[in-house]
Amino acid sequence: MRRQKKFYAWGYADEDLSPEEIKPWEAEIAQRYGLSGFDVTPPPKAEEITLRKPRVDVPAALQAMVRTDHLTRLEHSYGKAGFDATRMFMRSVPNPPDAVAFPENEQDVVAVLDWCDRIGAKAIPYGGGSSVVKGIEPAASFDKVVTVSLRHMDKVLEVDAVSHAARIQGGIYGPAIEDALRETPFTMRHYMQAYRCSTLGGWIATRSGGHYATLYTHIDDFVESTRVVTPVGTLETRRLPGSGAGPSPDRLFLGSEGILGIITEAWVRLRKKPTFRASASVRFKDFFTGADAVREITQAGLYPANCRLLEAREALPGIPWSNEEAVLVLAFESADHPLDAWMARALEICRDHGGVADASGGDDENAHRSGAAGAWRNKFIRAPHYSEHAVARGILSSTFETSMTWERFRDFHHKITTIAKDTIKRVTGREGTVTCRFTHVYPDGPCCYFTFGGILDKAKALDQFMEVLSTCTAATVEHGGTTTHHHAVGRFHRPFYDKQRPELFARALRGAKRELDPKGMMNPGVLIDP
């Protein structure tokens, strides 16, 4: 029996935050913005949302795997961003898919794409539906839309214990990968906030970034080969540890966001499960002092598994909003050797920059669940569940992420923070809040993950939300950053991606799409126009 997801928000229909989680959060938000309370809009029920009738007739040969019922179409209409939940709470879904296909093998995928070709429908590949960039959302201009979900193609097919790799189907969810590897010495160890509700194929199509801060964290680092069904045929890249034979064909599909075909399988690299761990959290007087320490750690070649620099007021409970301190959550992992020397050197660098390590932490398996590290971990895991409750109360609460080289970081941080605060005040008429954290760090710069908040006018909530988010995202590109570090492009980032991406490369990508998708049926409007 499939566990039903919420159609209007993150997570599953049988789970939610407890009153013990919501009440203190609600009280803290009210205090922060000077409110006495909130008017709470109830979450939508499926029957409260009217969908247009399907514009396709499913042929008899496909009826066993293609569904057109109300709840299935509703569930596949939007992703899981704050603006998606806002529209669901408005009971507004004007452009649902006409049908959702659930192929069980590659022959089924081919049959569905052939059907789309015959009837002139657009095909939107669908992983776990966790997109926050309008990557799986049908556009209003589409005449007919068939969403293609690979959720039945969800197996680990083969494990190569010699080369440490596995052949895995694209529709498998993150936890199922680890469940299938449980009896082996291996782990894929590609975790992110959407891990529970996202798929391997989705990770590859969107160039996902994992939880780990350095080294093997992007899905690019894991992919050994791919198998893709396109409208003109199926291709499989050669499985190799590396190759200098021209541009990598795998790179063409990493980040392709469904515009070239559907990723049905991949060989991915595995790692042995870690048996040695070391963790600590370090307090700094301010964010920039902590950033200097992080830069030195990354450039020292220590490669910590976790190196998240967080503003204390965002990361830890009970910290006043006026507090300027930062906390660094630091961890090392290995399946081969003790890590005392690595941690000692990292803490020495922190001390050189005035950092003070917490007493908590250590080398046991559960050390990351205690102290500042544990507080942040718990907050991080539960964070997506708060989005629907923010929408219900008219609370502006969202994020945008980018990256910048170290020598420009301070100026970039100042400009983006100022623009975000000024935009919130201009759009909502109230002061807002903006914080920053590092999720990934490199020798040449960090991923800057900004969180912004405020209070919206519920009658204009969607317009206000989109204006703030769009202005902030545009600013990241205008000031030299990337429009997205690991959330993909989708339809939301497309205007900013157009400015970031060289036009000659866009022409080359269009050429690839013409060859693999000559009629432009695969997720058009994402990345490029056909």
Buried (B, 14 or more C-beta within 10 A) or exposed (E): EEEEBBBBBBBEEEEBBEEEBBEEBBEEBBEBBEBEEBEEBEBBEEEEBEBEEBEBEBEEEBEEBBBBEBEBBBBBBBBBBBBBBBBBBBEEBEBBBBBBBBBBEBEBBBBBBEBBBEBEBBBBBBBBBBBBBBBBBBBEEBEBBBBBBBBBBBBBEEBBEEEBBBBBBBBBBBEBBBEBBEEBEBBBBBBBBBBBBBBBBBBBBBBBBBBBBBEBBBBBEBBBBBBBBBBBEBBBBEBEEEEEEEEBBBBBBBBBBBBBBBBBBBBBBBBBBBEBBBBBBBBBBBBBBBBBBBBBBBBBEBBBBBBBBBBBBBBBEEBEEEEEBBBBBBBBBBEEEBBEEBBEBBBEBBEEBBBEBBEBBBBEEEBBBBBBBBBBBEBBEEBBBBBBBBBBBBBBBBBBBBBBEBEBBBEBBEBBBEBBBEBBEEBBEBEBBBBBBBBBBBEEBBBBBBBBBBBBEBEEBBEBBBBBBBBBBBBBBBBBBBBBBBBBBBBBBBEBBBEBBEEEEBEEBBEBBEEBBEBBBBBBBBBBEB
